[in-house]
């Protein structure tokens, strides 16, 4: 979203007013205080790097000053655990809505099914390129994957499970380069929100990022351990990963019984 909102702003034109307007637009997008604070922190890291490494005269302190003002605008920058994930019924209603539309510009059903099959962030999905997919190894290369310490250059190769492979195969036919899905993340997010409002009855408090929550929880229900789930999702610590899981006591019993049956 930083590129979409600030990509055309020249560095010498970056002011407190520009960042204030950026915050206003992110609020209009539906972003919360935590997300906006993360955007500003990343921007600050880039500007600081430019100042100290490239010796550029950049306003590196502006993002942190803007971040400090968020609480005065009523935006809570403390991370809250969100447990919302789409139900089967909600997903089916969304799929039917999209598939019955003749004016559909974005293949939202395929995009959502891929999100559920991989647990990737929407930005990562929309940035995937044809050349990043290796069907022989069943892997995908995620470029500049989100990292609390370093995002730039943090490329990561992740496994594609069978469901994800089945989804991408038709998208690779007769193609060697280019974006895999050919859609911008903000456009897909808007289309998802619009569909939630359009179905009957409307679906409340559901964001496309919640598909990542469901996917991550499903990986645990499948019996995958923490390191393998972390490899799929990109989470760095168990604390970060735990907020996306919803393991029930009966799930633990099912995993243990499954392990016993394989050992017999």
Order of alpha helices (4+ residues) and beta strands (2+ residues): alpha-alpha-alpha-alpha-alpha-alpha-alpha-beta-beta-beta-alpha-alpha-alpha-alpha-alpha-alpha
